[in-house]
């Protein structure tokens, strides 16, 4: 196939999906690889320029990787066989630009070598420098901080709708992807509640100033209460949308069959069905870490205005969870009260459904 046809069909493929697509350089010398990489990077926003870790002469392509990555070009560095190669690659990468290090596990296994130890050692490199995707906009008075749900990302309808509202009303707004979510670095199955709470804390302390209003959706509702405990002097208000505190214990672990629990304890991981396209990958690490953050086991003291929104037709978070949370809050100054409304929330707000019960503290 001639080069013009390759370019034509590559661009066509990039338009089919917004997911990452790798397009490989075909040159063998450093300067030509850099030139081709720069051209390929302009084919689409979702393109990852595929670069071999070494050329046909076995020379490390560190100059190519550094040059392209420094220009904010996303890379897929391929044909990696050793930890030493992965370490050299990581040493020249621009940590603020997303990149993939592809380890050739299949070929290693074909030669009788177990690739898993290499996976684990290579992954440990990335834990030292995480790269969280975010959108932060300044405003007057308050900054609204949106904390998303389990396996959600900052491009969801609630986050973007609230950001538009905040901008129209001249409030600051921060949304971001937790580690292993959306466009952020990290592997989802390696992360825990502790990691995501730390992500939220770092984002808020680094990207915002002054008073904040926390808006937590689903798992983000749980994280919002944990963040409140760390930054209570800055939190001017707290809003939850179908908050799911302690869900790792009350929703996941408690609803597993004996067979599923046995599988999780032995293998460290199981897949659970979800209302979305992909199943939930649940790890033993996630369950055990979640037990360090359970809030229903102790009193939750909150000294700021709270609004808890809960859909009465919600299939993911039961209304009993919201009322239990309301009763559990220890608020010395304010009197807790329930307020119902029949306002219908637009359907674009995903599967946390419709008729809303407003719980106020």
HUJOGI-V391896 format. One record per helix or strand of 2 or more residues. SS is the DSSP state (H for helix, E for strand). FROM is the first residue (numbers start at 1). TO is the last residue. If there is no record, write none. Layout:
SS_FROM_TO + SS_FROM_TO
//
This chain:
H_3_16 + E_21_24 + H_30_41 + E_47_52 + H_62_70 + E_75_80 + H_83_92 + E_99_103 + H_105_110 + H_116_126 + E_134_137 + E_143_147 + H_157_168 + E_172_176 + H_188_190 + H_193_207 + E_212_217 + H_219_231 + E_235_241 + H_247_255 + H_258_267 + E_269_272 + E_280_283 + H_284_290 + E_300_301 + E_305_311 + H_319_328 + E_329_330 + E_337_340 + E_356_360
//
